[in-house]
């Protein structure tokens, strides 16, 4: 919700008026530095939307919606006629987005734009581009020094992980604007980083079919003539992005059966050959993550170690994730060159690959409610420990 400032008002006053934490209003308006505002400046108030009212008076609306009259005057102007239609600032108490759908890169973009409008303390930044030039975006919010990172859809046919992250994001934003001081404490303690869709080209291929390749890649040939792409994990060039990182990449290159572009498992001719993988490496280096949680499907397992490079705290976090979710925590598997592997090797900090749900990828949307109930517990452990 946007309002126009009045002479002498302050962000602190708006915080009291709308019962929104001051920190969220400050972060939604980083350009506003003065304690006292001049008139005529646009100010964003997170967690509210405007609704037109034609039936009741302002005084009645104030009582019904439990709003100070000055909140209505601020939105409508003090000269507003009491008998004419006016706007009511309505607090958001339910999620804005619906994620139980085929989740393409366009769906993601639309949902991010909507959330950014109503929760402007959330920053959405394009951190790079896919092979086809689609935006790879990072969402971030929070004031803490500890940067906890989450990502989804490294693998194309695991796009339900993007939907899970976006559903959780919407619920987090609601909690920050509506819940108790414990959530505000969390806002001060951590900085949350989310890359909801690492592989937008691949996701679109699985969800939309051939046309997602834009005629630039012979994906049907790579897919051995098949016109359905349910088994496709790679990016649009046929390189498996979670086999692209310099953590014993040579082992994977030698033993993986695909020796050329394929729907899955081909690690590339060299490591970090793909723009999506480079973007994720550079992001970790630039943002100095304290912890990484990468969502995949399927198996109901949590992988948390790599070649002895993981710190002691990783085991405690993995055990709590296991306890909360019922998933099985596994320290080592015979696998290399993944994002989690590289992060643990490079930074010696906790990294986790979480295999959500069970079944054959892509997991059906009918599993979304159950997957989310399990996933949200793991995601919250990442913030709290």
Buried (B, 14 or more C-beta within 10 A) or exposed (E): BEBBBBEEBBBEBBBEBBBBBBBBBBBBBEEBEEEEBEEEBEBBBBBBBBEEBEEBEBEEBBEEBEBEEBBBBBBBEEEBEEEEEBBBBBBBEEBBBEBEEBBBBEBBBEBBEEBBBBBBBBEBEEBBBBBBEBBBBBBBBBEBEBBBBBBBBBBBBBBBBBBBBBBBBBBBBBBBBBEEEEBBEBBEBBBBBBBBBBBBBBBBBBBBBBEBBEEEBEBBEBBEEEEEBEBBBBBBBBBBBBBBBBBBBEBBBEEBEBEEBBBBBBBBEEBBEBBBBEBBBEBBEEBEBBBBBBBBBBBBBBBBBBEEBBBEEBBEBBBBBBEBBEBEBBBEEEBBBBBBBBBBBBBEBBBBBBBBBBEEBBBEBEBBEEBBEBBBBBBBBBBEB
